[in-house]
Amino acid sequence: MSERAAPFYCPYCGDEDLHPGEAHGAWECRACNRAFQLKFLGLLARGLSTAPLDGGDTT
């Protein structure tokens, strides 16, 4: 597995012409000439809960 995952499309214009940028973790879109970074923030605590999300009765 690679050190970082590659995005499939530009979050600004939706084009797929992406290339790794000069800055660590940056990506450059050659279609709209923008640079961006993606960052994993972590897992949501609610993903570990066994309680129903709607707050309803479990019986």
N, CA, C and O atoms as a Tinker XYZ file with bonds, in Angstrom:
   236  protein
     1  N      0.845000   -1.177000    0.000000    73     2
     2  CA     0.000000    0.000000    0.000000    64     1     3
     3  C      0.889000    1.239000    0.000000    63     2     4     5
     4  O      1.938000    1.257000    0.645000    81     3
     5  N      0.471000    2.262000   -0.718000    73     3     6
     6  CA     1.271000    3.474000   -0.814000    64     5     7
     7  C      1.201000    4.289000    0.475000    63     6     8     9
     8  O      0.342000    4.059000    1.326000    81     7
     9  N      2.106000    5.232000    0.603000    73     7    10
    10  CA     2.166000    6.080000    1.784000    64     9    11
    11  C      0.931000    6.960000    1.906000    63    10    12    13
    12  O      0.494000    7.260000    3.017000    81    11
    13  N      0.363000    7.379000    0.779000    73    11    14
    14  CA    -0.847000    8.195000    0.799000    64    13    15
    15  C     -1.797000    7.737000   -0.294000    63    14    16    17
    16  O     -1.376000    7.215000   -1.327000    81    15
    17  N     -3.056000    7.936000   -0.055000    73    15    18
    18  CA    -4.063000    7.566000   -1.041000    64    17    19
    19  C     -4.228000    8.695000   -2.054000    63    18    20    21
    20  O     -4.121000    9.870000   -1.703000    81    19
    21  N     -4.482000    8.346000   -3.277000    73    19    22
    22  CA    -4.658000    9.331000   -4.335000    64    21    23
    23  C     -6.136000    9.679000   -4.490000    63    22    24    25
    24  O     -6.978000    8.781000   -4.517000    81    23
    25  N     -6.465000   10.972000   -4.593000    73    23    26
    26  CA    -7.860000   11.346000   -4.856000    64    25    27
    27  C     -8.224000   10.979000   -6.294000    63    26    28    29
    28  O     -7.364000   10.932000   -7.174000    81    27
    29  N     -9.500000   10.722000   -6.515000    73    27    30
    30  CA    -9.967000   10.347000   -7.852000    64    29    31
    31  C    -10.323000   11.551000   -8.712000    63    30    32    33
    32  O    -10.266000   11.478000   -9.939000    81    31
    33  N    -10.695000   12.670000   -8.066000    73    31    34
    34  CA   -11.083000   13.854000   -8.829000    64    33    35
    35  C    -10.821000   15.114000   -8.000000    63    34    36    37
    36  O    -10.683000   15.048000   -6.779000    81    35
    37  N    -10.755000   16.245000   -8.673000    73    35    38
    38  CA   -10.523000   17.542000   -8.029000    64    37    39
    39  C    -11.782000   17.955000   -7.256000    63    38    40    41
    40  O    -12.879000   17.898000   -7.811000    81    39
    41  N    -11.652000   18.370000   -5.988000    73    39    42
    42  CA   -12.832000   18.788000   -5.232000    64    41    43
    43  C    -13.409000   20.124000   -5.713000    63    42    44    45
    44  O    -14.509000   20.497000   -5.306000    81    43
    45  N    -12.694000   20.840000   -6.561000    73    43    46
    46  CA   -13.154000   22.142000   -7.041000    64    45    47
    47  C    -13.858000   22.056000   -8.391000    63    46    48    49
    48  O    -14.946000   22.606000   -8.564000    81    47
    49  N    -13.236000   21.363000   -9.347000    73    47    50
    50  CA   -13.826000   21.330000  -10.694000    64    49    51
    51  C    -14.299000   19.932000  -11.108000    63    50    52    53
    52  O    -15.019000   19.801000  -12.098000    81    51
    53  N    -13.909000   18.891000  -10.371000    73    51    54
    54  CA   -14.341000   17.543000  -10.687000    64    53    55
    55  C    -13.498000   16.832000  -11.742000    63    54    56    57
    56  O    -13.776000   15.679000  -12.074000    81    55
    57  N    -12.487000   17.490000  -12.266000    73    55    58
    58  CA   -11.650000   16.871000  -13.290000    64    57    59
    59  C    -10.749000   15.803000  -12.677000    63    58    60    61
    60  O    -10.520000   15.800000  -11.468000    81    59
    61  N    -10.243000   14.904000  -13.505000    73    59    62
    62  CA    -9.408000   13.806000  -13.032000    64    61    63
    63  C     -7.934000   13.989000  -13.381000    63    62    64    65
    64  O     -7.145000   13.063000  -13.191000    81    63
    65  N     -7.544000   15.147000  -13.882000    73    63    66
    66  CA    -6.155000   15.412000  -14.277000    64    65    67
    67  C     -5.361000   15.886000  -13.055000    63    66    68    69
    68  O     -4.999000   17.059000  -12.964000    81    67
    69  N     -5.092000   14.966000  -12.113000    73    67    70
    70  CA    -4.418000   15.297000  -10.862000    64    69    71
    71  C     -3.009000   14.724000  -10.837000    63    70    72    73
    72  O     -2.743000   13.644000  -11.366000    81    71
    73  N     -2.113000   15.479000  -10.207000    73    71    74
    74  CA    -0.725000   15.069000  -10.090000    64    73    75
    75  C     -0.214000   15.472000   -8.714000    63    74    76    77
    76  O     -0.641000   16.491000   -8.171000    81    75
    77  N      0.707000   14.676000   -8.134000    73    75    78
    78  CA     1.264000   15.059000   -6.827000    64    77    79
    79  C      1.947000   16.417000   -6.913000    63    78    80    81
    80  O      2.660000   16.708000   -7.874000    81    79
    81  N      1.721000   17.244000   -5.896000    73    79    82
    82  CA     2.312000   18.572000   -5.873000    64    81    83
    83  C      3.682000   18.573000   -5.226000    63    82    84    85
    84  O      4.163000   17.544000   -4.752000    81    83
    85  N      4.304000   19.743000   -5.212000    73    83    86
    86  CA     5.637000   19.879000   -4.626000    64    85    87
    87  C      5.585000   19.818000   -3.102000    63    86    88    89
    88  O      6.499000   19.278000   -2.479000    81    87
    89  N      4.537000   20.360000   -2.496000    73    87    90
    90  CA     4.397000   20.338000   -1.044000    64    89    91
    91  C      4.004000   18.933000   -0.596000    63    90    92    93
    92  O      3.325000   18.214000   -1.329000    81    91
    93  N      4.425000   18.546000    0.588000    73    91    94
    94  CA     4.125000   17.211000    1.116000    64    93    95
    95  C      2.623000   17.018000    1.261000    63    94    96    97
    96  O      1.958000   17.766000    1.977000    81    95
    97  N      2.100000   16.021000    0.585000    73    95    98
    98  CA     0.684000   15.704000    0.677000    64    97    99
    99  C     -0.218000   16.545000   -0.207000    63    98   100   101
   100  O     -1.440000   16.409000   -0.138000    81    99
   101  N      0.346000   17.406000   -1.032000    73    99   102
   102  CA    -0.465000   18.274000   -1.889000    64   101   103
   103  C     -0.735000   17.600000   -3.230000    63   102   104   105
   104  O      0.041000   16.766000   -3.696000    81   103
   105  N     -1.840000   17.978000   -3.829000    73   103   106
   106  CA    -2.216000   17.528000   -5.168000    64   105   107
   107  C     -2.492000   18.744000   -6.024000    63   106   108   109
   108  O     -3.019000   19.745000   -5.539000    81   107
   109  N     -2.139000   18.663000   -7.299000    73   107   110
   110  CA    -2.365000   19.760000   -8.235000    64   109   111
   111  C     -3.333000   19.311000   -9.317000    63   110   112   113
   112  O     -3.180000   18.236000   -9.896000    81   111
   113  N     -4.326000   20.140000   -9.584000    73   111   114
   114  CA    -5.259000   19.887000  -10.672000    64   113   115
   115  C     -4.815000   20.738000  -11.852000    63   114   116   117
   116  O     -4.764000   21.965000  -11.764000    81   115
   117  N     -4.502000   20.089000  -12.933000    73   115   118
   118  CA    -4.031000   20.830000  -14.110000    64   117   119
   119  C     -5.183000   21.394000  -14.932000    63   118   120   121
   120  O     -4.962000   22.215000  -15.823000    81   119
   121  N     -6.404000   20.965000  -14.646000    73   119   122
   122  CA    -7.561000   21.484000  -15.367000    64   121   123
   123  C     -7.951000   22.876000  -14.860000    63   122   124   125
   124  O     -8.225000   23.775000  -15.656000    81   123
   125  N     -7.976000   23.054000  -13.520000    73   123   126
   126  CA    -8.387000   24.358000  -12.964000    64   125   127
   127  C     -7.228000   25.102000  -12.300000    63   126   128   129
   128  O     -7.409000   26.195000  -11.762000    81   127
   129  N     -6.026000   24.495000  -12.343000    73   127   130
   130  CA    -4.815000   25.132000  -11.830000    64   129   131
   131  C     -4.892000   25.427000  -10.327000    63   130   132   133
   132  O     -4.434000   26.473000   -9.868000    81   131
   133  N     -5.474000   24.495000   -9.572000    73   131   134
   134  CA    -5.556000   24.649000   -8.122000    64   133   135
   135  C     -4.740000   23.548000   -7.448000    63   134   136   137
   136  O     -4.542000   22.468000   -8.004000    81   135
   137  N     -4.275000   23.849000   -6.242000    73   135   138
   138  CA    -3.578000   22.862000   -5.421000    64   137   139
   139  C     -4.379000   22.669000   -4.141000    63   138   140   141
   140  O     -4.962000   23.617000   -3.616000    81   139
   141  N     -4.406000   21.434000   -3.642000    73   139   142
   142  CA    -5.169000   21.143000   -2.427000    64   141   143
   143  C     -4.516000   19.978000   -1.692000    63   142   144   145
   144  O     -3.685000   19.259000   -2.247000    81   143
   145  N     -4.909000   19.809000   -0.432000    73   143   146
   146  CA    -4.464000   18.695000    0.385000    64   145   147
   147  C     -5.665000   17.974000    0.962000    63   146   148   149
   148  O     -6.702000   18.585000    1.222000    81   147
   149  N     -5.525000   16.686000    1.161000    73   147   150
   150  CA    -6.549000   15.875000    1.816000    64   149   151
   151  C     -5.987000   15.433000    3.155000    63   150   152   153
   152  O     -4.806000   15.103000    3.263000    81   151
   153  N     -6.832000   15.427000    4.169000    73   151   154
   154  CA    -6.363000   15.067000    5.500000    64   153   155
   155  C     -7.368000   14.143000    6.169000    63   154   156   157
   156  O     -8.560000   14.447000    6.223000    81   155
   157  N     -6.889000   13.018000    6.679000    73   155   158
   158  CA    -7.725000   12.103000    7.437000    64   157   159
   159  C     -7.793000   12.610000    8.869000    63   158   160   161
   160  O     -6.759000   12.768000    9.518000    81   159
   161  N     -8.990000   12.864000    9.367000    73   159   162
   162  CA    -9.151000   13.409000   10.713000    64   161   163
   163  C     -9.311000   12.341000   11.781000    63   162   164   165
   164  O     -8.933000   12.569000   12.930000    81   163
   165  N     -9.854000   11.196000   11.441000    73   163   166
   166  CA   -10.019000   10.124000   12.408000    64   165   167
   167  C    -11.378000    9.470000   12.265000    63   166   168   169
   168  O    -12.182000    9.849000   11.413000    81   167
   169  N    -11.620000    8.487000   13.107000    73   167   170
   170  CA   -12.896000    7.787000   13.097000    64   169   171
   171  C    -13.890000    8.488000   14.000000    63   170   172   173
   172  O    -13.516000    9.030000   15.040000    81   171
   173  N    -15.149000    8.479000   13.609000    73   171   174
   174  CA   -16.196000    9.082000   14.423000    64   173   175
   175  C    -16.559000    8.153000   15.566000    63   174   176   177
   176  O    -16.652000    6.940000   15.380000    81   175
   177  N    -16.763000    8.714000   16.737000    73   175   178
   178  CA   -17.106000    7.914000   17.909000    64   177   179
   179  C    -18.448000    7.224000   17.718000    63   178   180   181
   180  O    -18.641000    6.122000   18.230000    81   179
   181  N    -19.382000    7.841000   16.996000    73   179   182
   182  CA   -20.693000    7.236000   16.813000    64   181   183
   183  C    -20.628000    5.945000   16.003000    63   182   184   185
   184  O    -21.567000    5.150000   16.036000    81   183
   185  N    -19.541000    5.726000   15.282000    73   183   186
   186  CA   -19.381000    4.502000   14.517000    64   185   187
   187  C    -19.164000    3.293000   15.400000    63   186   188   189
   188  O    -19.328000    2.161000   14.944000    81   187
   189  N    -18.798000    3.504000   16.656000    73   187   190
   190  CA   -18.556000    2.410000   17.590000    64   189   191
   191  C    -19.759000    2.114000   18.463000    63   190   192   193
   192  O    -19.743000    1.142000   19.219000    81   191
   193  N    -20.794000    2.920000   18.380000    73   191   194
   194  CA   -21.959000    2.768000   19.242000    64   193   195
   195  C    -22.825000    1.605000   18.786000    63   194   196   197
   196  O    -22.936000    1.334000   17.590000    81   195
   197  N    -23.443000    0.916000   19.752000    73   195   198
   198  CA   -24.381000   -0.151000   19.422000    64   197   199
   199  C    -25.818000    0.309000   19.587000    63   198   200   201
   200  O    -26.745000   -0.439000   19.276000    81   199
   201  N    -26.019000    1.534000   20.073000    73   199   202
   202  CA   -27.366000    2.091000   20.246000    64   201   203
   203  C    -27.906000    2.510000   18.899000    63   202   204   205
   204  O    -27.133000    2.918000   18.032000    81   203
   205  N    -29.229000    2.422000   18.690000    73   203   206
   206  CA   -29.814000    2.878000   17.420000    64   205   207
   207  C    -29.634000    4.381000   17.253000    63   206   208   209
   208  O    -29.720000    5.128000   18.228000    81   207
   209  N    -29.386000    4.826000   16.028000    73   207   210
   210  CA   -29.168000    6.237000   15.766000    64   209   211
   211  C    -30.417000    7.074000   15.944000    63   210   212   213
   212  O    -30.316000    8.261000   16.254000    81   211
   213  N    -31.603000    6.488000   15.757000    73   211   214
   214  CA   -32.842000    7.263000   15.870000    64   213   215
   215  C    -33.305000    7.423000   17.311000    63   214   216   217
   216  O    -34.268000    8.147000   17.564000    81   215
   217  N    -32.648000    6.771000   18.258000    73   215   218
   218  CA   -33.019000    6.900000   19.663000    64   217   219
   219  C    -34.226000    6.082000   20.048000    63   218   220   221
   220  O    -34.751000    6.238000   21.151000    81   219
   221  N    -34.681000    5.211000   19.164000    73   219   222
   222  CA   -35.887000    4.409000   19.411000    64   221   223
   223  C    -35.619000    3.255000   20.372000    63   222   224   225
   224  O    -34.479000    3.001000   20.761000    81   223
   225  N    -36.672000    2.577000   20.738000    73   223   226
   226  CA   -36.597000    1.444000   21.648000    64   225   227
   227  C    -35.979000    0.249000   20.919000    63   226   228   229
   228  O    -36.276000    0.014000   19.748000    81   227
   229  N    -35.118000   -0.505000   21.611000    73   227   230
   230  CA   -34.449000   -1.649000   21.003000    64   229   231
   231  C    -35.214000   -2.944000   21.165000    63   230   232   233
   232  O    -34.783000   -3.976000   20.650000    81   231
   233  N    -36.363000   -2.922000   21.879000    73   231   234
   234  CA   -37.128000   -4.166000   22.096000    64   233   235
   235  C    -38.152000   -4.389000   21.026000    63   234   236
   236  O    -38.874000   -5.385000   21.061000    81   235
